[in-house]
Amino acid sequence: MPREMSSREEGRPRRVHRTDWMALLSGVLFVVLGILVVTRAIADALVLLGVLVLGLAFAGLIAIIARAVRGK
């Protein structure tokens, strides 16, 4: 029984998955904020909201810079 060839062995170029920086940084932000809320390190809702907005703005800025560097 012949062995199946992978896409690289067949001569097709390998597809590269690009990192989605907005999703990655937003996920990390929500995990960190969840830990801070559960451990009661942040108890004030206004502070939590401010950190959330600033974190999402930072993630968006990084995503825009990454897209500009990529050329798309």
C-alpha positions as CSV (number, residue, x, y, z in Angstrom):
1,M,0.0,0.0,0.0
2,P,1.6,3.3,-1.0
3,R,2.3,5.9,1.5
4,E,0.3,9.2,1.2
5,M,2.5,12.2,0.5
6,S,2.3,15.4,2.4
7,S,1.7,18.7,0.7
8,R,5.4,19.6,0.9
9,E,6.5,16.3,-0.7
10,E,4.0,16.9,-3.6
11,G,5.6,20.2,-4.5
12,R,2.9,22.4,-3.2
13,P,4.0,25.3,-1.1
14,R,3.2,25.1,2.6
15,R,0.6,27.5,3.8
16,V,1.6,29.8,6.6
17,H,-0.9,31.0,9.2
18,R,-0.5,34.6,10.2
19,T,-0.9,35.6,13.8
20,D,-4.1,37.5,14.6
21,W,-2.6,40.0,17.1
22,M,-5.9,41.6,18.0
23,A,-7.5,38.2,19.0
24,L,-4.3,37.0,20.8
25,L,-3.8,40.2,22.9
26,S,-7.6,40.5,23.6
27,G,-7.7,36.9,24.9
28,V,-4.6,37.5,27.1
29,L,-6.2,40.7,28.4
30,F,-9.5,39.0,29.3
31,V,-7.7,36.1,31.0
32,V,-5.6,38.6,33.1
33,L,-8.6,40.7,34.0
34,G,-10.5,37.5,35.0
35,I,-7.6,36.5,37.3
36,L,-7.5,40.0,38.8
37,V,-11.2,40.0,39.4
38,V,-11.3,36.5,41.0
39,T,-8.3,37.3,43.2
40,R,-10.0,40.6,44.1
41,A,-6.9,42.6,43.1
42,I,-9.3,45.0,41.2
43,A,-12.6,45.6,43.0
44,D,-13.7,48.9,41.5
45,A,-15.7,48.5,38.3
46,L,-14.6,51.8,37.0
47,V,-11.0,50.8,37.2
48,L,-11.8,47.5,35.6
49,L,-13.6,49.2,32.7
50,G,-10.7,51.7,32.2
51,V,-8.1,48.9,32.1
52,L,-10.3,47.0,29.7
53,V,-10.7,49.9,27.3
54,L,-7.0,50.8,27.4
55,G,-6.0,47.1,26.9
56,L,-8.3,46.8,23.9
57,A,-7.0,50.1,22.4
58,F,-3.4,48.8,22.9
59,A,-4.3,45.4,21.2
60,G,-5.9,47.4,18.3
61,L,-2.9,49.5,17.9
62,I,-0.6,46.5,17.7
63,A,-2.9,44.8,15.2
64,I,-2.8,47.9,13.0
65,I,1.0,48.2,13.2
66,A,1.4,44.4,12.4
67,R,-0.9,44.8,9.4
68,A,1.0,47.8,8.1
69,V,4.3,46.0,8.5
70,R,2.9,42.9,6.7
71,G,1.8,45.1,3.8
72,K,-1.8,44.2,3.6
